[in-house]
Amino acid sequence: MSELSRRRFIKLATQSIAATTLANPTLAALLPTEVKERPIDDGYFEIAICDSGYIYDPKFDYSECDFPTWAEFLSDRFDLTNPSQSELMDALAEFNGEEHEEDFTFDFTDTAPFDFLTSEELITNSEYWVGYHLLQNYDFRGVDIMLIEGEWPGHMFAAVQVGDPENFEAACLSIGLNVRVVSIGDNLLI
């Protein structure tokens, strides 16, 4: 895996030990007893697939989301570097397509609304991040998997969909990717 989430890294570093560490007699001899007794991490992605075939993280925690503030959003959209308050006001006026009044104030530390975010920002800050991560970092040629950006025109949604959920785990193993599908067919729109 090329990247780990902060939560997964902390879990790996503090609550488990890699099997390769124990297999190396020199490293194993240096470890304290309490570290050797930690559970062995099998190094797999744990995913679930909803009833629509979308891959999602069954343990997703929205508290770790990193949505951009208005200042970050406008700076990125208009290529501003360390913008002043007046530059942000001008960018906001240009973004809205209207002039701003001189006495108008705006809190640029608030989070930008979802409908202004890109598909990539939406998917990486939702429970669907794991499917996007897999699709971006691994070669899925021959596996029925695709990125869906909006199911219909104007729909703010992005996720990775699997064509054959029952056989996705086996398909991943065939390309050398250790994925554990813990649930198939959940309804996320309850």
N, C-alpha and C positions, 0 to 999 in steps of 0.2 A: 504494500500500500504506500502511496506517495505522501499522503497526508492523514493525520489523525485529528479528530475533534479534541478539544481540550478535555472534555469529559472522559473520552475513551483513553487518552494518554494518561490522565491521572489514575484511572482505574487500572490500566496496565502497569504503571510504575509503582503503585502502592499496594495493590491487592493481588497481584499475580506474578508469576515468574515464567520466563520463556523456557520451553523444553530444551532449546539449544544451549542455554546457559548451564542447565543441569547435566547435559551430555558431555560438556567440556570438563574433564577432571580438574584442570588447573583453576578454572573459574569457580567450580563448585566447591573446591577446598577453601576458597577465600570468603565464601558467603557465610554470614551468621546463621545459626540453626533456625531462627524464626523466619528468615527469608526463604530458606530451603523448604519450609513447610507450607508456603503459600500455594494456592492452587495453580496448576499449569494452564497457561493461556493457549488455546488452540489456534488463535490468529484467524478468525473468520469474521465476515460481515454478517450481522444478524439483521434480516430484513423481513418485511411482511408485504403481502400483495393484496390490495383491496378488491372489492367485487367488480370494479371497472378495469382491473388489470394494472393499476398504477403501483409502482414500488414505493414503499414508505418506511420510515424508521419507527418501529413500534414503541421505542422508548424516547421519542422526541420531547424536548423540553423547550418551550417557547421563551423561557427566561434567558436562553443563550443566543437569541436572535440579535442581529446587528444591523437593523434597518438604518439607512442614512438619515441624518437630520436635513432640514431644508438647506442649511449652509453647505453641507457636503453634496447634496443633490444638485444645487445650482452651480457650485464650483466645478463639479464633474461635467455637467451639461454644457457650461459655457467656458470651460478651460480656464478657470480663475485660480490663481495661486495666492493663498493668504489674503482673501478679499476683505476690503473694508466694509463697514455697514452700508455705505452709499453704493458701493459696487454690487453688493447683494440686493439692495433695493432696486437698482437698475436692471439686474438680471431677472428678478422676480417680475418686474413690470414687463420686460421683454417676453418672459415665459408666458405670462397671462395675456399678452397682447394689448396691454393698456398702460397708460401713464399713471404713476402714483402721485398722490397728493403730498405736499411738503410735510404736513403734520402726521402723516400715516406712520404707524409703528408696526413692527412685525417681529415675532420671536423666532429667529432662525435656528434655535436649538431644539425646536419641536421636530418630531419625526415627520418626514414627508409622507403624504397619503399613498396607499398601496397602488392606486391606479396610475401613479406617475413613475413607478418603478419598472425596471426592465424585467423581462422574463427570467434572466439569470439571477437578479436580485431577489425576485419572488421565490424561485425554486430553492436557492441556497439558504433561505431563511424560513423554510417550512419543513414539515415532516417528510416532504418528497426529496430532500437534499441527497439522500443516500443513492437513489436511482441516478440522479444527475452526476454524482461523484463517480459511480461505476461506469456510466456511459462515457464520461470525459477521460477516464484514466485507463480503461481496459479495451482490448480489441474484441468486439462482439460480432465479428463477421460470421455469418451462418446462424446467428441467434435472432429470433424474432423479437426485437426490442427497438423502441423508437421514442424520440423526444416529442411530446405534444405541447405546443404553445397555443393555448386557447382552443377549447373544443368547438367553439363557433365564433364568428366575427364579433369583436368587442368583449369577449370573455377574458378576464384577467386570471389566467391559470397556466401553470406550467408543471409538467411532471413527466416521468419516463414510464412508458406503458410496455407491458410484456404481452406478447401474443399467446403464449402457452404457459400460464402460471404453474400448472401441475408439474411441468418438466423443466422449469427454469433453473432449479438447483442443479439438476443433472447436466444441463447445458453449460452452466457456469463451470462445473467441475471438468467438463470436457475441454474447456479452454484454459484450465489451470487456475481458476479463481475459486477460492474456498468461501462459498456463500451458504448460509443456513437460512432457509425460509421457515419462519416460525408460525406464520399464519397466512391463510389464503381465503379470500372471500369476505373480509370484514367490510361493513358499511361505514364509511367515515363521515357520512352526511346525516348523522343522527341528531 
